[in-house]
Amino acid sequence: MKIYSIYDAEFRPYGKVLQGYDTAELVEAMNNIPMPEAGTAYEPAIDSLEACAIFNKMSVQAYGGMPVQLGMCWGYNTKLNCLEYHRDSEVNIGNCDFVLLLAKQDEIGEDGMLDTACVKAFAAPAGVPVEVYATSLHYAPCQLSADGFRVAVVLPRGTNTAKPDLKLECREDTLLTACNKWLLAHAESSEAKGGAVVGLKGVNIDIAE
């Protein structure tokens, strides 16, 4: 598939590049966190990252004063597997160049399924803060080298923590897998095998191909 840049016009419906943030301290702190042996890891909030000056600036400027968390997704991945969304934007900052696989909520069909042919790939340079809109479906970043990736993740406080108790009243309720996290899985993914709702049809995209 074609990999666009986050600076291309094609990215505008999905998010924007944030200006005016010094990410050097954050990138250094990310580099000090060991890589997993395989696969990916995710922590919603990491003390060493939240100790960086950018943490408060993200809360005040990027989120207008809302309480936020600064965590990280890191490891090794080249596949789509799933797509998720939140009720708000997410900000990503990589320690190296990485790729986001994105689609839009309005591309989900009336049957609750999204065709992976709708997914587009966008490359983001190291150290650049990238806002991914609430209407953009996204999931784990993809690596562009054998070294894997480390991507900081800024979200409103509490996102991706324990799933709240709720009475299932509609299909969307079945997609809620954590606090403020609605997930559509591909049938080939480990998430689907673990019970997540299958909401993606088509090829499970692998950018390594």
N, C-alpha and C positions, 0 to 999 in steps of 0.2 A: 504494500500500500504506500501511497505517497505520504511523506512526513513533512508537514508544513512547519513554519516557524511561528512562535507566539507573536512575532512582529508582522506576520502576514495578515492581510485583510480578512482571511478566512477565520481567524481566531476571534474576531470581534463579537460574534454572537455568544461565545463561550466564556469570555473573561477579558481581563486587561492586565497590562504590565503596570505595577505600582512604581511611582517615582519618589525619590527623596529618602531612601532608606539605606543606611550603611549596614551591610550584612557580613562584613569581614569577621567580627567577633563571633557571630553565630556560626558561621562556617567552620571556624577553628574549633568551637565547642562540639560541633557535630562530628568532626573528624576524630575526636577523642573517644567516641563511643564505638566499641568493637562491633565488627560485622558478625551476623549470624553465620553458622557453618553452612547453611543452605536455606533456600526459600526467603521469605520476608518476615520482618518483625515490625510491630507498631506499638507505640506507647502514646496515649493522648496528651500527657504532660510529663516533661522531664526537667528536673530541678536545674541541671547545669545549663539547659537552654533558656529556661525562664529567668536565669540570673543575668542573661545578656541584656544590654541596654535596649535592644530592639523590641523586647517583650512589652515594655510599657508603651513604647511608641505605637506598636501594633494595636494595643488596646485603645489608646486615645485617638489615634488618627485613622487607622484602617477600619476600626470598628466603632468609631464615634463615642468612645467611653465605655463600651460594653466590657464586662469581664471576659477574658479570653484564656485559652490554654495554648501552650507551645510544646508540641511533641514532635515525633518523627516517625516516618515510615522508611525502612531501610532494608537492604538485602540484595536479592538477585531475582529478577523477573523480566520476562519479555512478552508475557501473554496477557490477554484481556481478562478472562475468567469470570469477572463480575463487573457490574456498574452500581454505584450507589449515589444517593443525593441527600442533602440536608436542607433545612429551611433557611439557609443563609449561605453566604459566600465562604469559601475556604481559600487560604493563602498558602502557597507552596514556595519553598526556597531550597534549591539543591546545592550540594557541595560540589557537584559536577554537572555536566550537561545530562539531561534526562528527557524522556518522552512521556507525555500524557495522552491517553486514549480517551476521547470524549464523545458524548452524544448529548441530545437535548431531551428534556422531559416531554416536550410536545411531540416527540417522535415515537413515544410509547403508544402502541395501537389500542383500540377499544377492547381487545382481548387481553390486555395487560402485558403483551409481549413487545420487545424491541428487536428489530432485525439488526444484526451486527454490521450489515452493509452501511448503516447510517453512521457508524463510528468513524471519526477522523483522528489522525495522529498529529501531535504538535510537539516540537522540540523546544525546550527551554534551556537557556544558557545557565551556567553555574553562577550562583550568587544573586540572581535576578528574582525579586518577589513577583509572583504570578497570582493574581486573584482569579479563582474559578467560581463563576456565578452559581447561585443556588439552583438555577434552572439547568445547570450543566451536570450530566451524569459523568462520574469519574470513578477511579479506583486506584489500585496500587500503581505507582509510576513504573516505567520500563527503563532498563539500563541501556546505555549505548556503548559500554565496554565490558570486558570480562571482570572488571573490578567491582561491578555492581553499582549501587546508588545509595545516597543518603539524602532524604528530602524532608526538611522541616515542614510541619503542618500546623497552621494557626486556625483555630476554630473557637466559637463561643464556649465558655466554660461548661463542662459536663458532657459535651458531644462525644459520642463513641464510648461512653461509659455504660454502666449496667442498664439493660432494657427495662423500661417501666412496665408495671402490670397494666394490662388493658384488655377490655372485652373486644373480641374481633367482630367488627360490624361492617367491614368492607374489605375488598381485596388489598387496598393499600395497607391496612392494619397488619396483614400477614407478611408484609415486606419489612416491617420494623424489626431489626435485629439487635439494636442497641439504642441508647438515648440519642435522638435526633439523627438516626441513621436508617434509611430505607434502602434495601438491597435487592437487586435483580441478578440472579446467578445464571451462568451457563451450565448446561447439563453435564459438561465434562469437568467442571470445577470441583475442587475438594469441598467448597462451601455447599454446593448442591448435594453432594454425597453426605454432608453433615446435616442436611435438612432444610437448607435455605431454599426459598421459592425460585423455581426456574422461570426467569423472565426474559432471557436472551435466546434468540433463535438465529441460526446461521452458523458461520464459521467462528470458532473460538480463535480470534486473531492472535498471531504470534509475529511480532516485528522482526524476530530473528530470521524469519523466512523471507 
